[in-house]
Amino acid sequence: ESAIEMCRLDPNNDCGKITVSARRDGDEMLITVADNSNILDDTTRNQLMNPSFSSQGVESLELAFYAARRIARRQGGDLSIEYRKAPNPCAVSIVRIPVSE
């Protein structure tokens, strides 16, 4: 839902691709959600996990990421966000959750 919201608010209105993938990475499940939105500047990206930060335009995005990270951490995992510039610029949310045999 957050990826969809980020695409909807893209000022260039050229967003529209969301890619979801999951794979095992050793003893963790790695789930990624990538979108080609252009609204995450460095300040916003660095503060997205802070529920008291307001990006002024991304409705409830900070709270959603904060809650998702707390859920992942309760399961022994984590959530991170990065921006990949090449070859295809995109914002990527990465969830890592431990898995057992």
C-alpha positions in Angstrom: 0.0 0.0 0.0 2.8 2.4 0.8 4.4 1.8 -2.6 1.1 2.6 -4.3 0.8 5.8 -2.3 4.3 6.8 -3.2 3.5 6.3 -6.9 0.3 8.2 -6.6 2.1 11.2 -5.1 5.0 11.2 -7.7 5.3 14.8 -8.9 6.5 13.7 -12.3 3.5 11.4 -12.7 5.6 8.9 -14.5 5.4 6.2 -11.8 3.5 3.1 -12.2 5.7 0.0 -11.8 5.7 -1.9 -8.5 7.8 -5.1 -8.3 7.4 -7.6 -5.4 9.8 -10.5 -4.9 10.6 -13.0 -2.2 13.5 -15.4 -1.9 15.4 -17.3 0.7 18.7 -15.8 1.7 20.5 -18.3 4.0 18.5 -18.4 7.2 16.3 -15.5 6.2 13.4 -14.8 3.9 14.1 -11.7 1.9 11.0 -9.8 0.7 11.5 -6.7 -1.5 9.0 -4.2 -2.8 10.4 -1.8 -5.4 8.6 1.1 -7.1 9.9 3.7 -9.6 8.6 6.7 -7.7 10.7 9.8 -7.5 9.5 11.3 -4.2 12.1 9.9 -1.7 14.8 12.5 -1.3 17.7 11.7 1.1 16.1 13.5 4.1 12.7 11.8 3.7 14.3 8.3 3.2 16.5 8.7 6.3 13.5 9.7 8.4 10.9 7.3 7.1 11.1 5.0 10.2 10.6 7.9 12.6 6.8 8.2 13.4 7.2 11.8 14.5 8.7 12.9 11.2 6.3 14.4 8.5 7.3 14.4 4.9 4.5 16.8 4.2 2.6 15.0 1.5 3.1 11.3 1.9 0.0 10.6 4.0 0.8 8.3 6.9 3.8 6.8 5.1 6.1 7.3 8.1 3.7 5.6 10.5 3.2 2.7 8.1 7.0 2.1 7.7 7.5 2.4 11.5 4.8 -0.1 12.2 6.1 -2.5 9.5 9.6 -2.3 10.9 8.3 -3.0 14.5 6.4 -6.1 13.2 9.5 -7.4 11.4 11.7 -6.8 14.4 9.3 -8.7 16.7 9.8 -11.6 14.4 13.6 -11.3 14.7 13.9 -9.5 11.3 14.1 -6.0 10.1 12.9 -3.5 7.4 15.1 -1.2 5.5 14.6 1.3 2.7 17.0 2.2 0.0 17.0 4.1 -3.3 18.7 2.5 -6.2 19.9 4.9 -8.9 21.1 2.6 -11.6 20.3 0.9 -13.9 16.6 1.6 -13.1 15.9 4.2 -10.4 13.6 2.9 -7.7 12.7 3.0 -4.0 13.2 -0.4 -2.5 11.7 -1.6 0.8 13.5 -4.7 2.1 12.0 -7.0 4.8 14.2 -9.7 6.3 12.6 -12.4 8.4 14.3 -15.4 9.9 13.1 -18.8 8.7 13.4 -22.2 10.2 13.6 -25.6 8.6 
